[in-house]
Structures are given as C-alpha cells and as structure tokens.
C-alpha cells in the first residue's frame, strides 16, 4: 500500500483513501559558531494537494496518449462561431457557450510555428525543467489563440516550424507532458519518455 493518500471518484463524489498527512520528527537547528547551542527546530511536513481539472481533464489525459486537444465554438448564435482555441477553453469567451472538444494533433504537426520566445537561464523553486528553459509561444493555422509551451531541443527562432512531442511513457497528467522540437527532429533524439 502506498504511504501517500489516493483520490478517486465514485457516485459523483471525491473519495479519499490512505494517509494525507505525514509527520516527521523535528530536527534541531544549532549554532555552529557558539558551541552548537540550540537555536530552534525545523518542522518538516508532507502534504498532498488535490487539484481538480473539471472540464479540462480530457486535455491532460489526451497528452499522455499523444494527442493535442483544442476546443471550438459551435454556437449558432455566436458572432465568432467557429473560433478554435488552444490552449483548451471550456467555454467561448464571447458567447459563454460550452465549446466542442476537437483533436488538433494533425494541425499542430503540420502548421505549428514559433510566434515568439523567451530563454530563461534561472527559475524559481520547484522547477523541474532543464535550464536554460526555452519558452515558446506557438501559433497554428486556423487557431485564434497562441499556446505557451517549451522547446525541448534546439534553439528557438521566430517563425521556426515545430512539432509536438508527448510524454507517452509515465505521463504526469500536467502540461509538462507536452513539449516541442524543431520540425525534422529524429525520434531517437527525443527526451526520455517522449514520442511523436
């Protein structure tokens, strides 16, 4: 049995199983310059956070299967009917109607290009991406919005054609399951657990 708590849904309700709070003994803080006198204690704790995806769950699940989902407004009464959104939007920002989920993997593989980029040499706490992080904003033909992601290989350039790669082995079910590489990159060069 896992030492961490697990969450599942049954009868439309979240069900919690296991232990969600783990106490660890306090560790003394001592002053090395003053005879190792006690100054205080650390108070380590482990917590489990529950993040719900709601209507965005299909997007995150699809990434682990090698698919990029977007959404489209199909509301006949909307002035902007037919607008396609990436990143995934549950509701149309213009008419507030529920959008239709669409598979735009093929569109991304054929038309994605770098709109702009930023290279980050340092990052904040808990970052797990290798530095420098090459953040890219990606535009797609026929899509009304721009997606922010990161480039796994190569150096970004404005207008550069890129293709999506997906963490299909051991997915995290987060946006980090999606990355991009320059068009023409061989599969053997992709990061571990990623594929086209």
ZINORQUI-V507952 format. One record per helix or strand. SS is the DSSP state (@ for helix, = for strand). FROM is the first residue (numbers start at 1). LEN is the number of residues. If there is no record, write none. Layout:
# ZINORQUI-V507952
{{SS/FROM/LEN} {SS/FROM/LEN}}
This chain:
# ZINORQUI-V507952
{{=/6/5} {=/13/5} {=/21/3} {=/27/5} {=/37/6} {=/45/3} {@/54/10} {=/69/4} {=/84/2} {=/91/1} {=/98/1} {=/100/4} {@/105/7} {=/113/8} {=/133/7} {=/147/5} {=/161/7} {@/175/3} {=/178/5} {@/187/3} {=/194/2}}
